[in-house]
Amino acid sequence: MTTRVERENVTTTEPVRREGDREVPAGPRGLKTRNALLLAAGELFAEQGYLETTVGQIADRAGVALGTFYQYFRDRSDIITTLVRTVVVDVLKVERRWDPSRGRAGVERAIGAFVRTYVATAPFQSVWEEVTHIQPDMADLRRETTRMFTDALEASLRDGVTGGFVRDDLDIPATARALTSMVDRYCYMTYVFDPPEKKPSPDETAALLTALWADALRLAE
């Protein structure tokens, strides 16, 4: 199984290539090599895990010499950090705030967007889960991106209470934390850690989670 790491997603701003002690712009040819290394690393991490993957294997999969790897990345930790920042952050990034005035349709749209992106990158989600417990910087990044999602929902809940669309007896910070955790953990258990024999489609999952959110919030239509 391989990750669906898109080529446009693995290119960060101003990638560089090392020449001795200098760093120079990668250039078109360098970008192609760098992307090949990122794609190879994403596939190998998803197939066999972070700890079981070596720099040599990544270089072999990308079809380059071992020395070429070190022109673009310092070590295995460097390349996993780049992958996480360019792929997984997109899953937790809130593209638009949920508008409580749009009722269940608005909830389902927001949750559905998250679930579809999560499912598309499911193999890599297990890698991020693994490195979160190994690398402190990855744990910090996970906390940062999760808070971004939670803070956005908290703001939407406050708007919902003010507008009369959401029950007004909520502990809003705790509710935002609980609801975002529900979506994240349900997706992890269902599509990564312990999938059922018949995995639900993203639309089915979005419908289930929407019903739970709407009932918990007494969301007005």
C-alpha atoms as a printed R data frame, in Angstrom:
    type eleno elety resid chain resno       x      y       z
1   ATOM     1    CA   MET     A     1   0.000  0.000   0.000
2   ATOM     2    CA   THR     A     2   1.328  3.439  -0.850
3   ATOM     3    CA   THR     A     3   0.469  6.947   0.169
4   ATOM     4    CA   ARG     A     4  -1.355  9.305  -2.130
5   ATOM     5    CA   VAL     A     5   1.252 12.024  -1.866
6   ATOM     6    CA   GLU     A     6   0.593 14.342  -4.745
7   ATOM     7    CA   ARG     A     7   3.570 15.816  -6.552
8   ATOM     8    CA   GLU     A     8   2.402 19.368  -6.103
9   ATOM     9    CA   ASN     A     9   2.060 18.842  -2.359
10  ATOM    10    CA   VAL     A    10   5.612 17.666  -1.736
11  ATOM    11    CA   THR     A    11   7.241 20.841  -2.978
12  ATOM    12    CA   THR     A    12   7.853 23.394  -0.242
13  ATOM    13    CA   THR     A    13   8.810 27.011  -0.736
14  ATOM    14    CA   GLU     A    14  12.341 27.631  -1.963
15  ATOM    15    CA   PRO     A    15  13.724 24.073  -1.733
16  ATOM    16    CA   VAL     A    16  17.502 23.937  -1.636
17  ATOM    17    CA   ARG     A    17  20.275 21.519  -2.533
18  ATOM    18    CA   ARG     A    18  23.470 21.244  -0.534
19  ATOM    19    CA   GLU     A    19  26.818 21.632  -2.213
20  ATOM    20    CA   GLY     A    20  29.407 21.077   0.501
21  ATOM    21    CA   ASP     A    21  28.798 23.757   3.106
22  ATOM    22    CA   ARG     A    22  26.625 25.823   0.779
23  ATOM    23    CA   GLU     A    23  22.915 25.695   0.071
24  ATOM    24    CA   VAL     A    24  21.792 26.633  -3.423
25  ATOM    25    CA   PRO     A    25  18.333 26.760  -5.030
26  ATOM    26    CA   ALA     A    26  17.342 23.284  -6.152
27  ATOM    27    CA   GLY     A    27  16.363 24.287  -9.690
28  ATOM    28    CA   PRO     A    28  13.962 22.311 -11.934
29  ATOM    29    CA   ARG     A    29  16.129 19.183 -12.054
30  ATOM    30    CA   GLY     A    30  16.761 19.332  -8.319
31  ATOM    31    CA   LEU     A    31  13.057 19.709  -7.601
32  ATOM    32    CA   LYS     A    32  12.359 16.575  -9.605
33  ATOM    33    CA   THR     A    33  14.954 14.630  -7.601
34  ATOM    34    CA   ARG     A    34  13.728 16.034  -4.302
35  ATOM    35    CA   ASN     A    35  10.134 15.125  -5.096
36  ATOM    36    CA   ALA     A    36  11.202 11.613  -6.082
37  ATOM    37    CA   LEU     A    37  12.858 11.215  -2.678
38  ATOM    38    CA   LEU     A    38   9.771 12.510  -0.874
39  ATOM    39    CA   LEU     A    39   7.456 10.216  -2.807
40  ATOM    40    CA   ALA     A    40   9.723  7.230  -2.163
41  ATOM    41    CA   ALA     A    41   9.928  8.029   1.540
42  ATOM    42    CA   GLY     A    42   6.146  8.411   1.809
43  ATOM    43    CA   GLU     A    43   5.596  5.035   0.170
44  ATOM    44    CA   LEU     A    44   8.176  3.227   2.310
45  ATOM    45    CA   PHE     A    45   7.045  4.789   5.583
46  ATOM    46    CA   ALA     A    46   3.467  3.748   4.810
47  ATOM    47    CA   GLU     A    47   4.455  0.228   3.738
48  ATOM    48    CA   GLN     A    48   6.837 -0.700   6.543
49  ATOM    49    CA   GLY     A    49   6.802  2.052   9.155
50  ATOM    50    CA   TYR     A    50   9.182  4.835  10.054
51  ATOM    51    CA   LEU     A    51  11.613  2.879  12.208
52  ATOM    52    CA   GLU     A    52  11.997  0.077   9.674
53  ATOM    53    CA   THR     A    53  12.804  2.416   6.799
54  ATOM    54    CA   THR     A    54  16.393  3.441   6.119
55  ATOM    55    CA   VAL     A    55  17.847  6.315   4.160
56  ATOM    56    CA   GLY     A    56  19.423  3.775   1.804
57  ATOM    57    CA   GLN     A    57  16.039  2.240   1.034
58  ATOM    58    CA   ILE     A    58  14.595  5.665   0.284
59  ATOM    59    CA   ALA     A    59  17.434  6.459  -2.112
60  ATOM    60    CA   ASP     A    60  17.059  3.057  -3.825
61  ATOM    61    CA   ARG     A    61  13.295  3.486  -4.233
62  ATOM    62    CA   ALA     A    62  13.839  6.973  -5.695
63  ATOM    63    CA   GLY     A    63  16.496  5.642  -8.076
64  ATOM    64    CA   VAL     A    64  19.287  7.913  -6.837
65  ATOM    65    CA   ALA     A    65  22.641  7.449  -5.119
66  ATOM    66    CA   LEU     A    66  22.833  7.602  -1.322
67  ATOM    67    CA   GLY     A    67  24.919 10.774  -1.512
68  ATOM    68    CA   THR     A    68  22.154 12.431  -3.504
69  ATOM    69    CA   PHE     A    69  19.760 11.952  -0.590
70  ATOM    70    CA   TYR     A    70  22.033 13.997   1.659
71  ATOM    71    CA   GLN     A    71  22.090 16.839  -0.843
72  ATOM    72    CA   TYR     A    72  18.408 17.431  -0.082
73  ATOM    73    CA   PHE     A    73  17.790 16.043   3.408
74  ATOM    74    CA   ARG     A    74  19.989 15.738   6.482
75  ATOM    75    CA   ASP     A    75  18.586 12.410   7.667
76  ATOM    76    CA   ARG     A    76  15.438 10.324   7.980
77  ATOM    77    CA   SER     A    77  14.038 12.715  10.574
78  ATOM    78    CA   ASP     A    78  14.415 15.636   8.164
79  ATOM    79    CA   ILE     A    79  12.476 13.944   5.387
80  ATOM    80    CA   ILE     A    80   9.638 12.745   7.626
81  ATOM    81    CA   THR     A    81   9.320 16.280   9.013
82  ATOM    82    CA   THR     A    82   9.046 17.655   5.477
83  ATOM    83    CA   LEU     A    83   6.435 15.069   4.542
84  ATOM    84    CA   VAL     A    84   4.349 15.698   7.619
85  ATOM    85    CA   ARG     A    85   4.401 19.451   7.170
86  ATOM    86    CA   THR     A    86   3.439 19.265   3.496
87  ATOM    87    CA   VAL     A    87   0.937 16.412   3.592
88  ATOM    88    CA   VAL     A    88  -0.578 15.837   7.008
89  ATOM    89    CA   VAL     A    89  -0.961 19.479   7.973
90  ATOM    90    CA   ASP     A    90  -3.373 19.792   5.035
91  ATOM    91    CA   VAL     A    91  -5.666 17.236   6.686
92  ATOM    92    CA   LEU     A    92  -6.051 19.259   9.876
93  ATOM    93    CA   LYS     A    93  -5.981 22.683   8.262
94  ATOM    94    CA   VAL     A    94  -9.370 24.347   8.413
95  ATOM    95    CA   GLU     A    95 -10.127 25.700   4.961
96  ATOM    96    CA   ARG     A    96 -13.300 27.478   6.026
97  ATOM    97    CA   ARG     A    97 -15.028 27.889   9.363
98  ATOM    98    CA   TRP     A    98 -18.179 25.926   9.949
99  ATOM    99    CA   ASP     A    99 -21.206 28.211   9.797
100 ATOM   100    CA   PRO     A   100 -23.773 27.045  12.419
101 ATOM   101    CA   SER     A   101 -26.553 28.901  10.610
102 ATOM   102    CA   ARG     A   102 -26.335 26.320   7.804
103 ATOM   103    CA   GLY     A   103 -27.602 23.532  10.046
104 ATOM   104    CA   ARG     A   104 -26.754 19.891   9.464
105 ATOM   105    CA   ALA     A   105 -25.825 20.502   5.840
106 ATOM   106    CA   GLY     A   106 -23.067 22.847   6.983
107 ATOM   107    CA   VAL     A   107 -21.771 20.356   9.551
108 ATOM   108    CA   GLU     A   108 -21.786 17.525   7.034
109 ATOM   109    CA   ARG     A   109 -19.912 19.611   4.487
110 ATOM   110    CA   ALA     A   110 -17.161 20.505   6.967
111 ATOM   111    CA   ILE     A   111 -16.809 16.999   8.386
112 ATOM   112    CA   GLY     A   112 -17.028 15.425   4.940
113 ATOM   113    CA   ALA     A   113 -14.108 17.509   3.668
114 ATOM   114    CA   PHE     A   114 -11.980 16.350   6.605
115 ATOM   115    CA   VAL     A   115 -12.940 12.690   6.236
116 ATOM   116    CA   ARG     A   116 -12.290 12.561   2.495
117 ATOM   117    CA   THR     A   117  -8.836 14.064   2.907
118 ATOM   118    CA   TYR     A   118  -8.094 11.728   5.816
119 ATOM   119    CA   VAL     A   119  -9.113  8.654   3.844
120 ATOM   120    CA   ALA     A   120  -7.014  9.747   0.861
121 ATOM   121    CA   THR     A   121  -3.935  9.908   3.113
122 ATOM   122    CA   ALA     A   122  -4.853  7.051   5.488
123 ATOM   123    CA   PRO     A   123  -1.616  5.050   5.086
124 ATOM   124    CA   PHE     A   124   0.431  8.101   5.981
125 ATOM   125    CA   GLN     A   125  -1.747  8.815   9.021
126 ATOM   126    CA   SER     A   126  -0.325  5.690  10.684
127 ATOM   127    CA   VAL     A   127   3.186  7.014  10.078
128 ATOM   128    CA   TRP     A   128   2.349 10.335  11.681
129 ATOM   129    CA   GLU     A   129   0.860  8.501  14.647
130 ATOM   130    CA   GLU     A   130   4.119  6.556  14.963
131 ATOM   131    CA   VAL     A   131   6.505  9.503  14.754
132 ATOM   132    CA   THR     A   132   4.401 11.547  17.172
133 ATOM   133    CA   HIS     A   133   5.582  9.169  19.905
134 ATOM   134    CA   ILE     A   134   9.200  9.235  18.752
135 ATOM   135    CA   GLN     A   135  10.033 12.802  17.767
136 ATOM   136    CA   PRO     A   136   9.151 15.702  20.096
137 ATOM   137    CA   ASP     A   137   8.927 18.154  17.194
138 ATOM   138    CA   MET     A   138   6.304 15.969  15.529
139 ATOM   139    CA   ALA     A   139   4.344 15.811  18.782
140 ATOM   140    CA   ASP     A   140   4.484 19.611  18.948
141 ATOM   141    CA   LEU     A   141   3.285 19.871  15.349
142 ATOM   142    CA   ARG     A   142   0.392 17.531  16.068
143 ATOM   143    CA   ARG     A   143  -0.661 19.620  19.052
144 ATOM   144    CA   GLU     A   144  -0.356 22.797  16.983
145 ATOM   145    CA   THR     A   145  -2.471 21.582  14.092
146 ATOM   146    CA   THR     A   146  -5.067 19.945  16.319
147 ATOM   147    CA   ARG     A   147  -5.449 23.203  18.237
148 ATOM   148    CA   MET     A   148  -5.933 25.029  14.954
149 ATOM   149    CA   PHE     A   149  -8.894 22.766  14.183
150 ATOM   150    CA   THR     A   150 -10.259 22.989  17.729
151 ATOM   151    CA   ASP     A   151  -9.921 26.775  17.950
152 ATOM   152    CA   ALA     A   152 -11.827 27.201  14.688
153 ATOM   153    CA   LEU     A   153 -14.667 25.001  15.960
154 ATOM   154    CA   GLU     A   154 -14.721 26.846  19.273
155 ATOM   155    CA   ALA     A   155 -15.205 30.154  17.428
156 ATOM   156    CA   SER     A   156 -18.016 28.622  15.365
157 ATOM   157    CA   LEU     A   157 -19.734 27.294  18.478
158 ATOM   158    CA   ARG     A   158 -19.659 30.741  20.061
159 ATOM   159    CA   ASP     A   159 -21.259 32.146  16.914
160 ATOM   160    CA   GLY     A   160 -23.837 29.375  17.043
161 ATOM   161    CA   VAL     A   161 -24.777 30.126  20.631
162 ATOM   162    CA   THR     A   162 -25.015 33.871  19.919
163 ATOM   163    CA   GLY     A   163 -27.201 33.241  16.872
164 ATOM   164    CA   GLY     A   164 -29.451 30.761  18.659
165 ATOM   165    CA   PHE     A   165 -28.459 27.833  16.443
166 ATOM   166    CA   VAL     A   166 -26.673 25.854  19.177
167 ATOM   167    CA   ARG     A   167 -27.708 25.060  22.752
168 ATOM   168    CA   ASP     A   168 -26.520 27.747  25.169
169 ATOM   169    CA   ASP     A   169 -25.531 25.557  28.141
170 ATOM   170    CA   LEU     A   170 -22.293 24.233  26.611
171 ATOM   171    CA   ASP     A   171 -18.796 24.357  28.019
172 ATOM   172    CA   ILE     A   172 -17.593 25.600  24.636
173 ATOM   173    CA   PRO     A   173 -13.835 24.864  24.902
174 ATOM   174    CA   ALA     A   174 -14.483 21.348  26.236
175 ATOM   175    CA   THR     A   175 -17.162 20.697  23.619
176 ATOM   176    CA   ALA     A   176 -14.899 21.818  20.773
177 ATOM   177    CA   ARG     A   177 -12.154 19.543  22.072
178 ATOM   178    CA   ALA     A   178 -14.529 16.582  22.408
179 ATOM   179    CA   LEU     A   179 -16.100 16.959  18.970
180 ATOM   180    CA   THR     A   180 -12.819 17.400  17.106
181 ATOM   181    CA   SER     A   181 -11.324 14.447  18.979
182 ATOM   182    CA   MET     A   182 -14.350 12.377  18.002
183 ATOM   183    CA   VAL     A   183 -13.767 13.010  14.303
184 ATOM   184    CA   ASP     A   184 -10.019 12.467  14.428
185 ATOM   185    CA   ARG     A   185 -10.111  9.278  16.537
186 ATOM   186    CA   TYR     A   186 -13.047  7.792  14.663
187 ATOM   187    CA   CYS     A   187 -11.210  8.236  11.368
188 ATOM   188    CA   TYR     A   188  -8.014  6.778  12.826
189 ATOM   189    CA   MET     A   189  -9.745  3.709  14.271
190 ATOM   190    CA   THR     A   190 -11.923  3.169  11.186
191 ATOM   191    CA   TYR     A   191  -9.461  3.770   8.362
192 ATOM   192    CA   VAL     A   192  -6.055  3.078   9.917
193 ATOM   193    CA   PHE     A   193  -5.768  1.226  13.221
194 ATOM   194    CA   ASP     A   194  -8.676 -1.236  13.323
195 ATOM   195    CA   PRO     A   195 -10.787 -1.006  10.156
196 ATOM   196    CA   PRO     A   196 -14.064 -2.951  10.165
197 ATOM   197    CA   GLU     A   197 -14.525 -5.736   7.630
198 ATOM   198    CA   LYS     A   198 -16.599 -3.370   5.527
199 ATOM   199    CA   LYS     A   199 -15.189  0.109   5.867
200 ATOM   200    CA   PRO     A   200 -17.764  2.896   5.571
201 ATOM   201    CA   SER     A   201 -17.417  5.352   2.740
202 ATOM   202    CA   PRO     A   202 -16.370  8.909   3.585
203 ATOM   203    CA   ASP     A   203 -19.961 10.028   2.975
204 ATOM   204    CA   GLU     A   204 -21.304  7.403   5.393
205 ATOM   205    CA   THR     A   205 -18.813  8.456   8.033
206 ATOM   206    CA   ALA     A   206 -19.632 12.130   7.527
207 ATOM   207    CA   ALA     A   207 -23.351 11.375   7.905
208 ATOM   208    CA   LEU     A   208 -22.784  9.420  11.146
209 ATOM   209    CA   LEU     A   209 -20.561 12.054  12.719
210 ATOM   210    CA   THR     A   210 -22.898 14.836  11.611
211 ATOM   211    CA   ALA     A   211 -25.806 13.145  13.377
212 ATOM   212    CA   LEU     A   212 -23.781 12.825  16.584
213 ATOM   213    CA   TRP     A   213 -22.642 16.452  16.443
214 ATOM   214    CA   ALA     A   214 -26.107 17.783  15.629
215 ATOM   215    CA   ASP     A   215 -27.746 15.819  18.458
216 ATOM   216    CA   ALA     A   216 -25.089 16.821  20.984
217 ATOM   217    CA   LEU     A   217 -25.407 20.484  20.053
218 ATOM   218    CA   ARG     A   218 -29.190 20.461  19.590
219 ATOM   219    CA   LEU     A   219 -28.413 22.136  16.315
220 ATOM   220    CA   ALA     A   220 -31.262 24.171  14.898
221 ATOM   221    CA   GLU     A   221 -32.101 23.673  11.233
